[in-house]
Amino acid sequence: MTDQSPASLLAIAVAAARDAASVIRDAAPRRGTIVWQEKSATDFVSEVDLAAEKRIFETVRASYPDARFLAEETASQIAPDEQTSGLVFVADPLDGTTNFLHGYPAYAVSIGVLRDGILVAGVVIDIPGGEEFTATLGGGTRLNGEPCQVSAISNPQRALIGTGFPFKVHADIAPYQAQMSRVMAGVSGVRRPGAASIDLASVACGRFDAFWENILSPWDIAAGILLVREAGGIATNLQGEPCPVAHTGVIAGNAAMHGWLTATIAAEYPQ
C-alpha cells in the first residue's frame, strides 16, 4: 500500500502545487491575451486555472491513483459523506484568478488533503511572493521550511485583520457592511488581498491577527485552516464551531483575536 502518512501526503501535495505554480508562472507574461470565462458576472476562470488543475490531478494520481478530488474548476463533486473515507485532495489551482488576470500580486495554489475525513496535510504557494506554507497534522506549520506561528497580539486596537468581500450575491453586502463597520472601529486596520488561502496563511504566520469571510468554498480553505490550527490558532465557522471543509463562513486567528472577532460580527450571525 502506498504510504499515507501525513508527511508523505504533504510531499505529494507540495509536488502537485509546485507543478501548478509553474504552469501559472509560465502563463503570467501572456496574461493580456488570456480569454476570460465567466462563472458568474464577477467570478472568472481561465485556461490557466484549468491547466493548473489538470497538472495537480496528474501529479497526485501518479502516486495515489485511487485518490479523489474536490477541486474548483472541474467541480469534481464529492458529497459530504464521501469525504469521510479514503484520500481526498481538495484543490484550488489558482486562488485569486481575478488578481492574476489583472496582474495584481496576490494569487496562490492551495491543496489540502483529507484522510478518512481528517485534514492531515496542506500547502499554499503564494506565487508572486515566492512563499510556500506547509502543515501536517501534529507536525506544525512552516513557511519556506521554517516553523511559524500565529501572532501574540491580544489588544484589538493593535490588530490587523484580514477579510474577504461578498461579490457574488448582492443581498450579502449589507450584513457584511455592518460587520465591517464594527470591526474597523475596533482595530488598527483591515485588509482584503482577494485570495483566502493567502489570508489564512497570513494568520498562520502572524501577519494578520485574525481573518473572517462570510462564505467560502472547501477548496478556498482546506489547506489554510490546517495551517492556522497547526500554527497555534483557531479556525471555526461563524458560529464558533470547528470549521468544516465545506461551503461555510470562516473566522480564524489567535485565541484572543478569534474570540474578539467572533463576538464583534455576531449580530449578523447569532450564536
C-alpha positions, 0 to 999 in steps of 0.5 A: 500500500502506498504510504499515507502518512501525513508527511508523505501526503504533504510531499505529494501535495507540495509536488502537485502545487509546485507543478501548478505554480509553474504552469501559472508562472509560465502563463503570467507574461501572456496574461493580456491575451488570456480569454476570460470565462465567466462563472458568474458576472464577477467570478472568472476562470481561465485556461490557466486555472484549468491547466493548473488543475489538470497538472495537480490531478496528474501529479497526485494520481501518479502516486495515489491513483485511487485518490479523489478530488474536490477541486474548483474548476472541474467541480469534481463533486464529492458529497459530504459523506464521501469525504469521510473515507479514503484520500481526498485532495481538495484543490484550488489551482489558482486562488485569486484568478481575478488578481492574476488576470489583472496582474495584481500580486496576490494569487496562490495554489492551495491543496489540502488533503483529507484522510478518512475525513481528517485534514492531515496535510496542506500547502499554499504557494503564494506565487508572486511572493515566492512563499510556500506554507506547509502543515501536517497534522501534529507536525506544525506549520512552516513557511519556506521550511521554517516553523511559524506561528500565529501572532501574540497580539491580544489588544484589538486596537493593535490588530490587523485583520484580514477579510474577504468581500461578498461579490457574488450575491448582492443581498450579502453586502449589507450584513457584511457592511455592518460587520465591517463597520464594527470591526474597523472601529475596533482595530488598527486596520483591515485588509482584503488581498482577494485570495483566502488561502493567502489570508489564512496563511497570513494568520498562520504566520502572524501577519494578520491577527485574525481573518473572517469571510462570510462564505467560502468554498472547501477548496478556498480553505482546506489547506489554510485552516490546517495551517492556522490550527497547526500554527497555534490558532483557531479556525471555526465557522461563524458560529464558533464551531470547528470549521468544516471543509465545506461551503461555510463562513470562516473566522480564524486567528489567535485565541484572543483575536478569534474570540474578539472577532467572533463576538464583534460580527455576531449580530449578523450571525447569532450564536 
